[in-house]
Amino acid sequence: MVVIRMARGGSKKRPFYNLVATDSRNRRDGRFIERVGFYNPVANANEERLRIALDRVGYWTTNGAQLSPAVARLVKDYSAKVATAA
């Protein structure tokens, strides 16, 4: 089963997460199919905190991919932000 989840990167005490589509049997930071965005929880005010390719997330979910709870929350917040900006 394909799942869209966060893969951790960055150094100690400075997390950075890639949002990836991957097989659910792969390790958290292991092999993935496609990178669909990123999340930087420690971004400064002038840095980009979150970017998601909503069209690719939609593609994967229509083909049966499941969103992890954390990614589902981020997608919901990001899509609301994009809708208000347009």
C-alpha positions as a Markdown table, in Angstrom:
| # | Residue | x | y | z |
|---|---|---|---|---|
| 1 | Met | 0.0 | 0.0 | 0.0 |
| 2 | Val | 1.2 | 3.5 | -0.8 |
| 3 | Val | 1.3 | 6.0 | 2.0 |
| 4 | Ile | 2.1 | 9.7 | 2.0 |
| 5 | Arg | 4.2 | 10.5 | 5.1 |
| 6 | Met | 7.0 | 12.6 | 6.4 |
| 7 | Ala | 10.7 | 11.5 | 6.1 |
| 8 | Arg | 13.0 | 13.3 | 8.6 |
| 9 | Gly | 16.1 | 15.1 | 7.5 |
| 10 | Gly | 18.2 | 17.9 | 9.0 |
| 11 | Ser | 20.6 | 17.8 | 11.8 |
| 12 | Lys | 20.2 | 17.2 | 15.5 |
| 13 | Lys | 17.7 | 19.7 | 17.1 |
| 14 | Arg | 17.0 | 21.2 | 13.6 |
| 15 | Pro | 14.4 | 18.9 | 12.0 |
| 16 | Phe | 13.3 | 19.2 | 8.3 |
| 17 | Tyr | 10.7 | 16.9 | 6.8 |
| 18 | Asn | 10.2 | 15.8 | 3.3 |
| 19 | Leu | 6.6 | 14.8 | 2.4 |
| 20 | Val | 7.0 | 11.6 | 0.4 |
| 21 | Ala | 4.9 | 9.0 | -1.3 |
| 22 | Thr | 6.3 | 5.6 | -0.4 |
| 23 | Asp | 5.4 | 2.0 | 0.1 |
| 24 | Ser | 4.2 | 1.5 | 3.7 |
| 25 | Arg | 6.7 | -1.4 | 4.2 |
| 26 | Asn | 9.7 | 0.9 | 3.7 |
| 27 | Arg | 11.5 | 2.6 | 6.5 |
| 28 | Arg | 10.6 | 6.1 | 7.5 |
| 29 | Asp | 13.7 | 7.7 | 6.0 |
| 30 | Gly | 14.2 | 4.9 | 3.4 |
| 31 | Arg | 13.4 | 4.6 | -0.3 |
| 32 | Phe | 10.4 | 6.5 | -1.6 |
| 33 | Ile | 8.5 | 6.8 | -4.9 |
| 34 | Glu | 8.1 | 10.6 | -5.1 |
| 35 | Arg | 8.7 | 13.7 | -3.0 |
| 36 | Val | 5.5 | 15.8 | -2.9 |
| 37 | Gly | 6.6 | 18.6 | -0.6 |
| 38 | Phe | 8.4 | 19.7 | 2.5 |
| 39 | Tyr | 7.8 | 21.0 | 6.0 |
| 40 | Asn | 10.3 | 23.0 | 8.0 |
| 41 | Pro | 8.9 | 23.4 | 11.6 |
| 42 | Val | 11.8 | 25.6 | 12.8 |
| 43 | Ala | 11.7 | 28.1 | 9.9 |
| 44 | Asn | 12.3 | 31.7 | 10.6 |
| 45 | Ala | 9.8 | 34.4 | 9.6 |
| 46 | Asn | 11.4 | 35.0 | 6.3 |
| 47 | Glu | 11.8 | 31.4 | 5.3 |
| 48 | Glu | 9.2 | 29.1 | 3.7 |
| 49 | Arg | 7.7 | 26.8 | 6.2 |
| 50 | Leu | 5.6 | 24.5 | 4.1 |
| 51 | Arg | 5.2 | 23.6 | 0.4 |
| 52 | Ile | 3.0 | 20.9 | -0.9 |
| 53 | Ala | 2.3 | 19.9 | -4.5 |
| 54 | Leu | -1.5 | 19.5 | -4.0 |
| 55 | Asp | -1.9 | 18.1 | -7.6 |
| 56 | Arg | 0.5 | 15.3 | -6.9 |
| 57 | Val | -1.1 | 14.6 | -3.5 |
| 58 | Gly | -4.5 | 14.4 | -5.3 |
| 59 | Tyr | -3.1 | 12.1 | -7.9 |
| 60 | Trp | -1.8 | 9.7 | -5.3 |
| 61 | Thr | -4.9 | 9.7 | -3.2 |
| 62 | Thr | -7.1 | 9.0 | -6.2 |
| 63 | Asn | -4.8 | 6.0 | -6.9 |
| 64 | Gly | -5.4 | 4.6 | -3.4 |
| 65 | Ala | -2.6 | 6.2 | -1.3 |
| 66 | Gln | -3.4 | 6.9 | 2.4 |
| 67 | Leu | -2.3 | 10.1 | 4.2 |
| 68 | Ser | -0.6 | 9.8 | 7.6 |
| 69 | Pro | -2.4 | 11.8 | 10.3 |
| 70 | Ala | 0.3 | 14.5 | 10.4 |
| 71 | Val | 0.4 | 14.9 | 6.6 |
| 72 | Ala | -3.4 | 15.0 | 6.5 |
| 73 | Arg | -3.3 | 17.9 | 9.0 |
| 74 | Leu | -0.6 | 19.7 | 7.0 |
| 75 | Val | -2.5 | 19.2 | 3.7 |
| 76 | Lys | -5.7 | 20.6 | 5.2 |
| 77 | Asp | -4.0 | 23.7 | 6.6 |
| 78 | Tyr | -2.0 | 24.3 | 3.3 |
| 79 | Ser | -5.0 | 23.9 | 1.1 |
| 80 | Ala | -7.0 | 26.4 | 3.2 |
| 81 | Lys | -4.1 | 28.8 | 3.0 |
| 82 | Val | -3.8 | 28.5 | -0.8 |
| 83 | Ala | -7.6 | 28.9 | -1.1 |
| 84 | Thr | -7.6 | 32.2 | 0.9 |
| 85 | Ala | -4.6 | 33.5 | -1.0 |
| 86 | Ala | -6.2 | 33.0 | -4.4 |
